[in-house]
Each structure stands twice: as structure tokens, then as C-alpha cells.
């Protein structure tokens, strides 16, 4: 049983903690918060996770709020085989020295640059690269979504070139200070966006160029892909390959799953924890091959698609499972992922 610490118990951290707790070969030995808010209280009182504080000077605030703490983040990582750093983008790099000093392995998230660890992770595309590694980064929600489907198509489809336009949610549902609330924002207003190069960190050599927009929605991202192909392939073959692949689901607009809102409703109907949809839904009606181009549209539940990847990254880095498909199947089973 391996010991996992979660540094940063926000949108991603609390989901990773629950996903780790659901596995039979690893356990959560602690989570960290910087403020004694409702998430800190829930971690301790509802989930039973030992709570450590990210900013030691704030200990009196936790005492005042009556939230029991087990120590500081430095104490927490002493006990861990690996730490999953789920702190906001610019905090992670400051923690690397602390992890190195403690001799603990660390997994970062997609808000960090690839260069921080020099190793990016996706369960389908490059699990082996992180086998036994000390530091790696699970790529972002958008990159995970693009990689999941593109990797599934390979080698059925001889991918020559990928062009993708991503319509991104303006903020996560709980955030109130981000936007836009009434605009469509080219973001970044340049081509390519960082997503294409990020896919290349886990799918070496793929020719992929991306453009991205922000829109006033919180539910999911939506991607539109145009793939130049070098072989004869039918849309039926593409549908079959995507249907067979776990963590990808082919959905039909005709069945009512015709928007990100409907997909989130579906996740609620499935009884998923926090209404999460870990799988990448691809709209069946959008899949088409015209001349030498494959087209498809997909969605990404930004709060949850990277969560199972973090569990697999733990297994790879701690050398608990050398076969990525075995880890994927084990994680899926424990989390109820299709
Ligand atoms: P978040 O703001 O929801 O949570 C971050 C947590 O870290 C909070 O609990 C915060 O209190 C805590 N924190 C802040 N400073 C800290 C410190 N010094 N020490 C310890 N904890 C500290 O952020 P998030 O959305 O969960 O994002 C975390 C990472 O995951 C980022 O790299 C982000 O880019 C990436 N990511 C986010 C999403 C998403 O859609 N939310 C999707 C994929 C990847």
C-alpha cells in the first residue's frame, strides 16, 4: 500500500484525493489547505483525511475555526511515497525544492510548464516514460482530451496533420472572479495556442496546431478537430475504435446528448461523484471523413478528466504496475469509469 500526499485541496486536489482513496493499492496520508474554509472542514470531518497546512503562520486561523490539523506540508511529505501537487500554477515550482529536500517523488498538474519536470504524462500515450521517474506532470485537461482521442485513432488513422479549435469554459463553476461573462475572447489571440505544443510533449512528432477561445460557460470545454489523413479509413471504423476505447465515449446528439449541458445532466444521472464525467465524449454525428480529412467534435469535463491520469501516474512513478493498460483498467474499475 503506497502513501500519497495531496498538496492543494482545490478543484483537482479533492478529486485526486478521492480517486486515490478508492484504489486498493494506495492510500491518502494527508491533504493540504492554506485557508480554514469549508473544503478544509470537509476534508477532515466528512472525508477523514489528515489535514496539513500550506502556510504554517496561519495555524491560529485553523485553531480559531476549530479545524484539527495534523501539521505542516513539510511534515506531510515526510510520510509520503509521492506527493501530488495540485496547487495553483505559479505555486508548484516553489515547492520543487521542498520535495527534493524531502526526497519525495512529485506529480505536477497541467498549469505548470513542461520544463519544470522535463517529463509530461498521459496514461495512453507515454506511461512508460514516467516509469520510476521522480518528477512528472500530468498534462492539462484540454491536452488530455486531445491526446485521448488522437492516440486512440493511431494507428488505424495515418495522422498527417491535426488542426483543432478549442472552445474553452471561462471559469470553473465555483469561481466568481473569472470570465468572460458576455464576450467571446480569442485566448490566446495568437496561433498556435499552447495546447498543440503541449500535445507534442506526450505524442512526440505529431503535427498539431491549435487555436482557442474563451466563452461564458463553466460546464465543459468543447473541441473541433480536423485531421489530415494519409490512408483510407471510414467513419464507421473511426466510430468503432473510439467506442472500444475506455475513457472515451461516443455519444449521440439524437439521443438528447446534444450539448455540454446535456452531458453534465448525464453525469448527474449516472450518479457520479461531484457530477464528474471523466470520459471524453465524442459526438457520433460529428465524425466524418471527407476526401483526406477526418472531422470530429468532442467535449472535456475540465474538472475531472485528468483525475484518473494522476492515479496512473502514481502507479508508473512508484513502479507499482509496468503495463499501462492494466493500470488504466484498475483505475477505471475503482472509479466506475467506462
Ligand atoms: P484551485 O485553485 O481550485 O485549487 C488549488 C488549491 O491549492 C487550493 O485548495 C488552494 O487553497 C491551494 N493552495 C494555494 N496555495 C497553496 C500553497 N502555497 N500550498 C498549498 N496549497 C496551496 O486550482 P485547480 O483548478 O485545482 O488547479 C490546480 C492545478 O491543476 C493547476 O496547475 C491547474 O492548471 C491544473 N488543472 C486545473 C483544471 C481545472 O479546470 N480546474 C484542469 C486541469 C488541470
Boltz pocket constraint, residues with backbone or C-beta under 6 A from the ligand:
constraints:
  - pocket:
      binder: B
      contacts: [[A, 7], [A, 8], [A, 9], [A, 10], [A, 11], [A, 12], [A, 13], [A, 32], [A, 33], [A, 34], [A, 35], [A, 54], [A, 55], [A, 85], [A, 86], [A, 87], [A, 88], [A, 89], [A, 91], [A, 109], [A, 110], [A, 111], [A, 112], [A, 139], [A, 140], [A, 141], [A, 172], [A, 302], [A, 303], [A, 306]]
      max_distance: 6.0
